[in-house]
């Protein structure tokens, strides 16, 4: 079915793609922790949703195939099938097939699908079907949909004589789902009349489960003939009803009270349960059981109603980008109005409107930007799969650890980070992590470890990819750089400068060219892509210990809170998130320390940089200067400027091609008077 035939098909594809990403993530979590019930349930729900939606939008081949996968997952979810590597491989292969069929349903070869289906059937003990029947669906038992059962178990008085403990039978129900039990002792005689060998108790049970009535009856199979066992379905998740029965209706339906007795007490204003108990028409335990049933059904239906309610909408990314651009222009216009309102002689009413507009614009900006923010964890699923598959291909056992998955960044940033991070991870797997025999010989754990961490650092996000591999060989890098003419044999470079050589185009120390790496293509692309996003790449390595590559990225590409400063007659912007405070520069103190550019800040030495000297200005500094104290990755630095103007909502604009390589500057913005202010790159300045 094409998207022209049904306008909702594209929406299904998008949702199915998101569900498949969740499937892949869950599978990798389950592989590392087979007891992760939450991941198993998420996996089942995702596959179930793909199957149901696929049939609705005409993807019958996907529905039929997913049906077989779901049959297997039912057994996994209910503990009937052990999770092993073979199962994970088959479900991952199923994920890939469904993804391919989403793009072209008829493109996937039938033989490949049947191989996977046969593998799944072998796991669950189903004989392969004849060729002419393989397109027929295998019936899935009724475990797919959950129901709420009302169960009354009233054992025979003499059940103890057979050596049976009725409470054990009740406890077995707990393994079938969510079980709530009310014990009823209304038939318990007084202590002198009690026979300890007789059972006077009976139980009312509310069971929420995906099992069948037959499975419930099987628990009581040996005592059912002598006992009272009443089982009825009081709610089914396939039903759309939102109402639920009243207490009196439940009691009549269960046979706990006659209708005329109920009507007799309805005229009283007290709660019906209290009235029935006070009139000795029913015991308290039966009321409690009915209330429990009512609450269970009510909670179930309200939960389903919330799950099916439309709480989100999908918006085309281009429309969202356009909205952000418009908000940026609005911020600029608001700055102009605020400037006009601040002029001497301006109307007080205009000042009030400007102040209100500034507040509204700020709120609108924050809300708009929050829409674009997504957790970096949204791309980690594909990385887990990459590490798993490539590690197995190269014969390496690798643990992939992620921290900071909830760290949010601009959606555009997250999408553009995927390729650079892929290059870095592939290099870590191929070049960094050693083979198992080498690791064990060097006293390292059998399995290598790659760790990806994301964290906020001021107005930036730092993403670190570290491995415990062999590290970078400084001598090999230096020799290769001399061979390629990148450095002279007499050049004396620090280790950090030598590490940076691996980002040169065509640079590779690998002696063997493989499908994974060795052609010198990749790390130079990483740097280009990161710098295009106004980010930076840092690298640290220790031979025999491992390598860490750090990407430092701005939170957003659109709007930031900035601090405006002046130098001569020009304005500059610093990201406000990394500004700690502003102080006056004590010229007497600087003279005393003989120009060592160290500021005594309440007994703490803080180095500072004169922006005038950094930008090679020839003008004279004013008598009174100010210092902006910044903190970048824990390093404090003062920036000396002529004056500090104040906070400024900054709409980021990219520099033109001629200024893109300008040092110390990361962008520009338009001020309220129409002039341009440059945005300082404090990482470069430090």
N, C-alpha and C positions, 0 to 999 in steps of 0.2 A: 504494500500500500504506500503510495507516495504522499508527501506532505501537502501536495495540491489537492488530493482527494479529501483529505481530512486535516483541517487547520490545527488540530490538537496533537497530531503525530509528533511534531517537533518538540512539543512540550513533554510528551512521553519519553522521547529519546533523551532529553536533558535530565529528566528525573531518573530514568533508568541508568544513565551514566553515573549520576551521583550515588545511586544505590549500589552499583557495581564497585565504585571506589570504596564504599563502606564494606562491601563483601570482602574485597582484597585486604583491607585493614584488619577486619575481624579474623580472617583466616591466619594472618601472620601473628596476631595476638594469641590465637588459639594454639598455634604451633609452638610458641614459646611457653604457653601455660594452658594445657588441655583442660584444666578445671575452671577456666574463666567462663562462668555461666552467663554473665552479661554479654560477652562477645558471642557466645553460641546463640543466645536468643536474638541478638541483633542480626546475626548472619541469617538465621531462619526467617525473620521478618522481612529482611531485604529480598531474599529469594522469593518469598511468598508474594511480595508486592510486585516484583518483576513479572512473575507468572500471571497474576491476576490482571495487571494493567496491559500486558502483552496481548492477551486474548481480547481485551476490550478494544484495542486499536488495530487489530488485524494481524498481529505478529504471531500467527498460530504456530510457526516452527519454533519460535523462542518459547512459547507457552508449553508446547509438548516436551521440549528438551528440558526446560527448567523443572517440569513436573517430576522427572526422574531424579534430578538433584534434590528437590524438596523431599521426596520420599526417603532419601538417604539421611537428610538432615533431621527428619522427624525422629529417626532412631538415635541419632547423635544427641539431640536435645533431651530425649527421655532416657538416656543412659543405656540404650540397647546396642550401641555400636561404639567400639573403642576408637579413639582418635589416634591415628598414626601418620607417618609421612606419606604413605601411599594415598590415604584419604585426602590429605591436604593438597597433594599434587593433582589429584583428579578434580577437586573443586576449583583449584586455580586454573586448570585447563578449561573447565566449564566456564569460568569467568571470562577467559580470553575468547572462547567461542561465542558467548552471548554478546560480548563487546563487538566482535566482528560482524555478527548477524544484525546488530543495531545499525551498522553502516550499510550493509547489503545482506538482506536476509537470505538470499539465494546464493551468496558468494561462498559460504562455508560448505565444504565437502561433506556429504552425508556419511561417508566412511569414517571421517574423524569423529563426528558426533556419535556414531554407533560404537566406536572404540571406547569412548568415555562412558557411554551408557552401560556397555558390557562390563567395564571395570567397576562401576558403581554397583551393578547387579551382583558381581562376584563378591563384593564386600558385604552385602546384606543377605547373601545366600539365595538370590533369585536366579533360576536357570535362564540362560539366554533365550530370547523368543525366536521363533521361526522368522525367516526373512520377511515373509508376507504379512507378519503381524507386528513388525517392529515400530510401525508408526502409531500403533494403538497405545493409548495411555494405560499405565499400570495404576489401578485404583489405589488411592491413598486412604488409609483408615481415617476415622473421624477425629484424629488427634489434631487436625489442622485448626478447627474452631473450638474455642473454649465455651463451656457451659457452666451454669451454676445449678448444682443439684441440691435438693432437699432430701435428706435421708433420716429416717427414724429407725433405729435399731433397738428392738425390745427383745432381749434374749429370753429363752426359756428359763423358768425359775430354777430348774435343776441342771443348768449348763455346767456348773462346777463339777458335777458328778462324772462328767465325761473327760475331765482334766483340761478343759478349755478355759482360757482367760479371755472374757469378752472385751476387756480394755485393750488387749493386744490387737484385736481385730479392728477396733476403732483407730488405734495408732497407725495401722497399716494404711489407712485412707490418707494419712498425711503425706505419704510418698507419691500419691497421685496428683497432688496440687496443693492449693491453699485450703486448709481445713480449719473450720471453726466449730467447736463442740460445746454444747450445753448439756450437762448431766442433770437428769431429773430424778429426784428422790422422793417424789410425792407419794409413792406407794410403799415407802419404807415404814415398817411397823415400829411401835415403841420398843425400847431396848429390851424389856423383859420378854416380849413376844418374838423377838428376832431370832431366826435360825441362821447361824453363821455359814451354813452350807448351802444356803439359797441366795439367788441373785434378785435383789429388789430394784436395782437401778435400770434405767434405760436412757438412751442418748438421742438428742436431736442434733443433726450435723448439717452444716452448710459447706459444701465442697465446690470450689471453683477449679475446674480441671478441663483438660482437653481429652480425657478418656471417655470411653463408652459406658453405657449402663451395664453391659455384660462384664466389663472389667471390674466394676464395683461389686457386682454380684459374685464374681469369682472369689473375692476375699471372704465372703460369708458362705461359701458353697457347702461347708460341712456342718453348718448350724442352721441353715436357712429353713429347713423343713420344720424344725421345732420352734423357731423364733419368728417374731414379727419384723419383717424388713420391708419398709416402704421407701421407694426411690422415685422421685419425679424431678423433671427439669423445670426450674422456675425462671431461668433466663438463658438466652442463647445469643452470643455476640453477632450472629447473623441477622437478628431481629433489629428493626430500626425504632422500636417503641421507646419513648422517653419517659412514660409514666410508670408507676409501680403501685402494687396493691396496698391498700390500707390495712392496718393492723387487724381490724375485725374480719376483713375478707380472707386474710391468711389463716386466721384461727378457724373460720368456718370451713375453708378448703381442706384444712388438715383434720377436720373432724374433732377439734378440741372443744368446740362449743356449739350449741344449737342456735339457729338464727333468731328464734323468738327470745331466747335469753339475752342475746346481744341487743336486740331492739329494746328490751326492757330497761337497759341501763344507758341507752344513748341520749336520753333526755337530760341527764346530769351533766354539769359543766366540767367535772373533773376529767383528767385523762382517762381514756377508755380502759387502759390496762389496769390502772388503780381501781376503777369502779368494778371491774370483773373480779379482781382479787378480793376487794372489800366485801363483795356480795357472795364470796365463796363459790363463784361459778367456775373458777379455773385456778390452777396453782401458778405461783410466781415463775417457775422454771419454764412453763409453756409460753408465758408472756415474753420472757427473755429470748426464747428460741425464735418466736415470731418477729420480735424487734430486730434480732440479729439477721434474720432472713431479709427483712425489709431494707435494712441498712446496706447489706451486701449487694442486693439488686440495684438499689439507688446509686451506690458508689460505682458499680460496674457500668451502668448506663450513662451516668454523668461523665465518666472517664472516656467512654467511647464517643460521646458527643463532643468532648474537647478535642480528641484525637482527629476526628473527622472534620472539625470546623476549619475553615480557611483562615489561617492566621498569618500567612505570608503570601506575597505576590512576587512574580518574576518580572524583572525589568531589564530591558535590553541594555547592555553595557554602554553602548554609544549614547543612549539617553541619559544615563547616569553621569557620563563624562561631560556631556553638555550642561547638565545641571550644575556640576562642580565649576565649570567655566563661568557660568552665569553668576553663581554665588561669588566667585572671585571678582568679577566685574562689579558686583554690588558692593563688595567690601571696599574696592577702590573708590567708588562713587560716594560711599558713606564717609570715607576719610576726607574727601573734598568738602562735603557738607559740614563736617565737624570743624574743618579748618576755617571755612567761611564764618561759621557761628562763633568761632573764638576771636574773630577780629574785633577791634575796638569799634564800638558803635553799632554792633550787630544787635538785632532784635532779641530780647530775652525769650520770646516765644520760639524763635528759631533755635536758640540754644537748648530749650527743653525738647523740641522735636529731634534735634541732632543727637541728644543724649539718649533718648528713647530708641531712635533708629540704630544707634551704635549697639545698644543692648540686644535688640531684636536680631540685628545682623550677626552678632557674635553667637547667639543661640542657633540661628539658622545655619551658620558655618559649621558649628560643632555637630549638629544633627546630620548635616549632609556628609561631613567627613566620616562620621561613625558608620554610615551606610556602606561606605567603600571599604571599611576595615574588615578584614577576615583573618582568622587564626592561621598561623603558618603551618599548623598541623594538617590543613586541608591538602597539602602536597606531600606529606610525609608517607602516605600509604604507598605511593609509587616508588619511593626511595627504599622502603622496606622490601618491596618485591625485587627491586634492582639488586640490593645487597644479597638477598637470598639466592636469586637465580645466577648472578654472575659469580658469587662465591662458589656455588656448586659446580658451575662450568669450569672454574679454574682449580677445583679440588681443594678449596679452602673453607674451613668452618669459621664463620664470622658472626659475632653477636653485634647487633645494631641497637644502640641505646639512644633514645630521644628524650630531651628535657626542654621544657618551655614551649610545648606544642600550642598552648593557649595564647602565646604572644601574638598580638595583632599588628598587621601592617596593611598598607594600602593594597587593594586587590591587584592593581596593576603591578606593584612591586613584587607581590607574591608570585604572580604568573611569570614575570620576567626572571625571577630567581631560579626557576626550575631548571633551566639548561645549565647555568653556571654550577649549581650544586650537583647536578648529574655528572658533569665533567670531574669535579673534585672527588666525588665518591668513587667513580670508576678508577681514577688514579690511585686513591687510597687502597682500593681492593687489589688492583693489579700490581702497582709498584710498592705500596706501603706494607701491607700484610704479607708476611713470609709464609712459605709452605709449612705444614705442621711439623715435619721432621726437623726443619731448621729452627722453628720456635722452641720445640722441646729441647733441642741441643743447646740452645742459648738460655735455657731455664725459664722460658716464658710459658704461659698457659697454652694448652693445645689449641684453643679457639682464639682467634684474633678479636679485637674489639674496635668498633668504629662508633664514635659518640658524636651526635649532632645536638648542639645546644643553642637556644635562642633566648635572648634577654634584652630588656630595655636598658639603654645607656644614654641618659639625657634625652635629647630629641632624636636619637637614633636607636636602631635595633642592631645588636651584635649577634652574628650567627657564626658559631665555631664548629668546624668539622675536625675532629682529632682522631688519630689512630695510634695503636701501640705497636706499630710496625718497626721497620729497620731504620726509619728516619732518612733524611737527605744526606747524600755523600758530598760534602763541601769540595773535596779535592776533585771528584769526578765532574762536578758542575763547573769548577774553575777551568779545568783542562778543556772541557767542551766549549766554554765561552772563548778561551784563547784560540782554539782551533777555528771557531767561526768568526773570529775577529771582533768579537763584542767587547773584549777588554785586552789590555796589553799585558804581556808576561810580567812586567815590572809593577803593575798596578797593585797597590795594597788596599784591599777592601775588607770592610767588616763582614761578619757572617751574615747579618741581615741584608746587606747589599748583594752578597753572593746569592742568597735565596731568591732575591727579586729577579735574577737572571732567568729563572725558569719561566717567567711570564713573557719572555721575548718570543716573537714569531718564529716558528720552526725549530725551537729549542727542545731537545730531548736527549737524555743520557742513556735511554734504553738501547741495548745492543740488538734486540730482537723486535721486529715489527709484528704485532699481532692484530687480531680483529678489535681488541680492546684499546690498545694504545701503542705508542712508539714512533708515531709519525711526526711528532712535534706540533700537532694541532690540538688545541684544547685550552691550555692555560692562558695563552695570549687572548683567546676569545673570552675566557672568564674575566680577565681584567677589563677588556673593552666593554663588555656588557655591564659590569659593575660600575665602572666609571661613567657610563652613559646614564646610569640611574643616580648619579651624584654620590656614589658610594666609594669605598676604598677596600683594598685587599691587603691583609697582613699575613705574614707567614713566620712560624717559629718551628725549629726542628732540633732534635738531639739524636745523633747517630746511635742506633741500637735501642732507642727509647720510643721514638715516634715523632709524628708531625702534626702540627695544628695550623689550620688555615682559618683566618678570621675575616669575615665580611662585615663591614660596617655600613649600614644603610639608613637613609632618612626614613622616618615613619611614613611620610606622605610626600607626594610630588606636587601638591596643590597649594595649601595654605598653612602657615605656621604662625605662632605667636613670636614676635621678634622684639628686640630692644634696639631702638634707633639711637645712633651716636653721630656726632659731627666731627669732621676733621677738615680744617680750613672752612670752605663754604660747601663742602660735599657731605652727603648723608650716607651712612652705612648701617646695615642691619646685622645683628647677631641673634642666633636662635635663643629665645628667652629660657628654654628648658635647661640650658647648660650654664646660665648666668647665676652666680651665687649672690653677689652684692656689688655695689659701686662705692668707691671711696675716693677721696681727694689724694693727689700725689704730693707727698711731702718732699719738696725740692731740697730742703736742708738735710733731710735724711739721705737722699740720693747722693748729695755732694759728699756727705761724710763717708759713705761706703765706696766712693771713688768710681761711680759709674758701673758698678757690677750688676746693675739691673735686678736688685733683690729688694723686695718690699717687706717691711716689718709689719705684719698684720696681726696685731694683738699678741705679739710674742712669737708668731709663726713666720718663718721665712717663705715668701712666695715670689718666684721669679716673674718678671714681667717683660713684655715686648712693647716697644714704642711703635704704634701703627704708622706714624709719620716716617720713621726710618725704614720700616718694613716695606712701605710702598714707595720709598725713595723720593719723598717729597723734599723740595728745597726750601720750603717756607719755614719761618721762625715759629717755634711753639709759643703759645700764650703763657702769661705768667701763672695762670691757674689751670692745671690739667686734672683730669679724672682718670681713675683706673677701674676697668670692669673686670671683676674677678670671675673667671670661668672655671668649670670643672669638667674635664673630658676624660672619661674612663678612670676617674679617681686622681687624675693629675691636675693640680690647680695651677692656673696661669693668669697673670694680669695683662690686660690689653690697655695701653695708655692712649687716650683720645682727648680731643679738645674739650668736649662736653657730652653729657648724656641727656638726650631729649626725653625718652620715656618709651613705654611699650607701644607696639604697633602691630596691627593685624597685617600680616605680610602675604601677599599673593605672589607665589613664586613664578618667575618667568625664566625660561632658558636663555642663555647667552647665545648670540649669533655665532656662526662658524668661525669668524675671525677671532673671537674672544673665548672660544670654548676651552682652549688650553691655558688660559690665564691662571697663574698661581694665586693662591690665597682667596680666590673668589669662586663661589659655587653657583651664583645666579644673580638675578636682579628683580626689582619690584618697582611699581609706579606709585609715587606718593600722591597725596591729595592735591598738590599744586601742579601736578603733571610732570614733575621732574623724576629722574630715575635714581634709585638708590641701589648700590651693590650689596649683595649678601656675602658676608665674610665666611670663608671656610676655616674655622678655628682649628680643625685637625691639621691642615697644612701649616698654619701659622705656628702651631706648637711644634 
